[in-house]
Structure formats: C-alpha cells, structure tokens
C-alpha cells in the first residue's frame, strides 16, 4: 500500500523503465488507465476468506472479471486465481456478458465459451473447466464486488515486467451477477492509499525495481482486495 501523495513522484520514477499498457485507454489526464470490475465467489462458510486470514500457502479464488463500462457486446472473464507460495497462476475463460448467467447455470462450455487472446479452443475449455469444477464443488456464490481504476505499465526491455497502480478501490458485498458494472453503494477500501503491484516472471526482482522499493520505503504486503473489501462491508452484510 502506498500513500496517495507519493503517486506522482513514484510514477515519474518508474517512467524511464516502462511503457504504457497497450490495452489501457488514456483518460483525460493522458494516463494508461482502465476500470477493473470483479465479482469474487466464495462458499457459504467463506472458505476462501478464511484461507487468506489463516495464511495458507496454497489457495485459490474464483471470480468473474469485466472492464470499463458495460457495452452491448462486452466480454467478461471466468477466472481461477491460484496462489502457490509466492507464485500466482491464472486460468481464464471468456464469455459474452449477456450469456454469463446461462453459462453458470448450465455449464454448457461448448455453447457459450469463447476463445481468449493467445488461447486455443482446448485451452479455453480446460481453463473454464477448472472454474466449473470448483464452482460446483462447494457450491460457490457471488460474495463481493470489487471495482477500481488500474493504471498499467510494462517493462521497456522486459515485457514480462508489469507495474500497476490500483486506485479508488471500492466494494460491496453480495452482488447479483448482473451488477458487475454497477456503481451502486460501493464503499472505499482506503481513503488515502493505493495499491502498487509489481509482477515479474524471473527468479528475482529487477534491480531498478528494488531500488525504487528501497528509496520509497515500500513494504511487501500480501493484500487481498477481496478480503479487505468484504471486511469493509461486513457490518452491513447478512449471510
């Protein structure tokens, strides 16, 4: 977590090493930014929530993720996010938002599933199949909607490095599936901070990132937007 007052200085410091995310749209301030909208699923006994609090080294989250504003032909992503120690692996399946509820109700991957970027048809089915295996096993229910603005960059020399500033993070518990794009009654997770994420596929963090982390006195934290977002709304929740 980083105080908001450091945002401009931190952005200036990393700019020499990164380029703007190609999938981001420049907003009015010329920043490569987009809105991320996720509905996190959990079991009736909040298994995923408690696994995070207990600090299990191997755990997973299920979520449906969309971006920006709802459009007529908008696609959303079914995602299983697995954490194994310090490593993260994601399995993703793509579906038209208008077919989301039918897909979750029927599990008919052949009818509704689409092929995502850099996927084969079989990879898409395998990844979505993982989602449905866990979705049906507990069962899982829509538990928390988390929404934020993401400012995103990639490394200039190493495309595997990604830096994001997640800002204006807000949430609401127990949304309906058709409320993925809703802004109704969202509560902010932090009043004066944003989340800086650094992703890299090498064995060690690049030195220029290490220097920035050291100079800004940043601390590595295992932050879960789902868990924090659920807690912010817990006093209003009735399971």
C-alpha positions in Angstrom: 0.0 0.0 0.0 1.3 3.4 -1.0 0.1 6.8 0.2 -1.7 8.8 -2.5 0.7 11.8 -2.1 3.6 9.6 -3.4 1.7 8.7 -6.7 3.1 11.4 -9.0 6.7 11.0 -7.7 6.5 7.3 -8.0 5.1 7.5 -11.5 7.9 9.8 -12.6 10.5 7.5 -11.1 9.3 4.4 -13.0 8.6 6.1 -16.3 12.1 5.7 -17.6 11.9 1.9 -17.4 8.3 1.3 -18.6 5.9 1.9 -21.4 2.1 2.3 -21.3 0.0 -0.8 -21.3 -1.3 -1.4 -24.9 -4.7 -2.4 -23.6 -5.2 0.7 -21.5 -7.1 3.7 -22.8 -5.7 7.1 -22.0 -8.1 9.1 -19.8 -8.4 12.9 -19.6 -5.1 13.1 -17.8 -3.3 11.1 -20.5 -2.8 8.1 -18.2 -3.0 4.5 -19.4 -5.9 3.5 -17.3 -9.0 1.3 -17.2 -11.6 0.2 -14.7 -11.5 -3.3 -13.3 -14.7 -4.9 -12.1 -14.6 -8.3 -10.3 -17.2 -10.4 -8.5 -15.5 -12.8 -6.1 -17.2 -16.1 -5.3 -16.9 -17.9 -2.0 -18.6 -20.8 -0.3 -21.5 -20.3 2.2 -18.9 -20.8 5.1 -16.5 -18.3 3.4 -13.8 -20.9 2.8 -11.6 -18.6 0.6 -12.0 -15.7 3.0 -10.8 -17.8 6.0 -8.0 -19.4 4.0 -6.5 -16.0 3.4 -6.8 -15.0 7.0 -5.1 -18.2 8.0 -2.2 -17.6 5.6 -2.4 -20.8 3.7 0.4 -21.0 1.2 -1.8 -22.8 -1.4 -5.2 -21.4 -2.0 -7.4 -20.2 -4.9 -10.1 -17.6 -5.7 -12.9 -17.7 -8.2 -14.0 -14.5 -9.8 -15.8 -13.1 -12.8 -14.0 -10.0 -14.2 -15.1 -7.3 -16.6 -13.6 -4.0 -17.7 -14.6 -0.3 -18.1 -18.3 0.2 -18.8 -20.9 -2.3 -20.0 -21.3 -2.4 -23.7 -23.7 -4.4 -25.8 -21.1 -7.0 -26.9 -19.0 -6.8 -23.7 -17.0 -9.9 -22.8 -16.2 -11.0 -19.2 -13.7 -13.5 -17.9 -14.2 -16.5 -15.7 -11.0 -16.8 -13.7 -9.4 -19.2 -11.2 -6.5 -17.4 -9.4 -4.2 -19.9 -7.7 -1.6 -18.9 -5.2 1.2 -21.4 -4.6 3.7 -19.9 -2.2 4.8 -16.6 -3.8 3.7 -17.7 -7.3 0.4 -16.8 -8.9 -1.2 -18.8 -11.7 -4.5 -17.9 -13.5 -6.8 -20.0 -15.6 -9.3 -17.9 -17.7 -12.3 -18.5 -19.8 -14.1 -15.8 -21.9 -17.8 -15.4 -22.3 -20.2 -12.7 -23.5 -21.6 -10.8 -20.5 -25.2 -11.4 -21.8 -24.6 -15.2 -21.6 -22.8 -15.3 -18.2 -25.8 -16.3 -16.1 -26.8 -19.0 -18.7 -23.3 -20.4 -18.7 -23.1 -20.5 -14.9 -26.5 -22.2 -14.7 -25.9 -24.8 -17.4 -22.1 -25.3 -17.6 -22.5 -25.5 -21.4 -19.0 -24.6 -22.4 -19.3 -25.7 -26.0 -22.3 -23.3 -26.5 -21.2 -20.2 -24.6 -17.4 -20.2 -24.1 -15.3 -18.1 -26.4 -11.5 -18.3 -27.1 -9.4 -15.6 -25.4 -6.2 -13.9 -26.5 -3.3 -16.4 -27.1 -5.6 -19.4 -26.2 -6.5 -22.4 -28.2 -10.1 -23.7 -28.0 -9.0 -26.6 -25.9 -7.0 -24.4 -23.5 -10.1 -22.2 -23.1 -12.3 -25.2 -22.3 -9.7 -26.7 -19.9 -9.3 -23.4 -18.0 -13.1 -22.8 -17.8 -13.5 -26.4 -16.8 -11.3 -25.7 -13.7 -13.6 -22.8 -12.8 -16.7 -25.0 -13.0 -15.1 -27.9 -11.1 -14.6 -25.6 -8.1 -17.7 -23.5 -8.7 -19.9 -26.6 -8.4 -18.0 -28.4 -5.7 -18.9 -26.3 -2.7 -21.1 -24.6 -4.2 -19.7 -21.0 -4.6 -21.9 -17.9 -4.5 -21.3 -14.2 -5.6 -19.8 -12.7 -2.4 -18.1 -9.4 -3.1 -17.9 -6.9 -5.9 -14.6 -5.1 -6.1 -14.0 -2.2 -8.5 -11.0 0.1 -9.1 -9.1 2.1 -11.6 -5.9 0.5 -12.8 -3.0 2.5 -14.2 -0.8 0.0 -16.0 2.7 -0.2 -17.5 5.0 -2.9 -19.0 8.8 -3.0 -18.9 10.5 -1.5 -21.9 13.3 -4.1 -22.1 11.5 -7.0 -20.5 7.8 -7.5 -21.5 7.4 -9.9 -18.5 7.6 -7.0 -16.0 4.3 -5.3 -15.2 3.6 -2.4 -12.8 0.1 -1.3 -11.9 -1.3 1.4 -9.7 -4.7 0.3 -8.4 -6.6 3.4 -7.3 -10.0 4.3 -5.9 -10.7 0.8 -4.8 -14.3 0.2 -3.7 -16.5 -2.8 -2.9 -20.0 -4.1 -2.0 -21.0 -7.5 -0.6 -23.4 -10.0 -2.0 -24.0 -8.5 -5.5 -26.1 -10.1 -8.1 -24.3 -11.3 -11.3 -26.0 -8.6 -13.3 -24.5 -6.0 -11.0 -20.9 -6.5 -12.2 -20.9 -3.0 -13.8 -22.9 -1.3 -11.0 -21.5 1.6 -9.0 -24.4 1.5 -6.5 -23.5 1.7 -2.8 -19.8 0.9 -3.2 -17.6 1.6 -0.2 -13.9 2.6 -0.4 -11.3 0.3 1.0 -8.7 3.0 1.6 -9.2 6.8 1.9 -5.6 7.8 1.4 -3.7 4.9 -0.2 -3.5 3.0 -3.5 -2.0 -0.5 -4.2 1.2 -0.8 -6.2 1.6 -4.2 -7.8 4.8 -5.4 -9.3 4.6 -8.6 -11.4 7.7 -10.3 -12.9 8.4 -13.8 -14.3 12.1 -14.0 -13.4 13.5 -15.6 -10.2 14.4 -12.3 -8.7 13.1 -8.8 -8.8 14.9 -6.5 -11.3 17.4 -4.2 -9.6 15.8 -1.0 -10.8 12.5 -2.0 -9.1 14.4 -3.0 -5.9 16.0 0.5 -5.8 12.6 2.2 -6.1 11.1 0.0 -3.4 14.0 0.8 -1.2 14.1 4.6 -1.9 10.3 5.0 -1.3 10.5 2.7 1.8 7.8 0.5 0.4 6.9 -2.8 2.2 5.9 -6.1 0.5 2.4 -7.0 1.7 0.1 -9.9 0.9 -3.0 -7.7 0.3 -6.3 -9.3 -0.8 -8.8 -6.8 -2.3 -11.5 -9.4 -1.8 -10.8 -9.9 1.9 -10.4 -6.2 2.6 -13.4 -5.4 0.5 -15.5 -7.9 2.3 -14.4 -6.6 5.7 -15.2 -3.0 4.8 -18.8 -4.1 4.2 -19.1 -6.7 6.9 -21.1 -4.6 9.3 -23.7 -4.3 6.5 -23.7 -8.0 5.5 -26.2 -10.6 6.4 -25.3 -14.0 5.1 
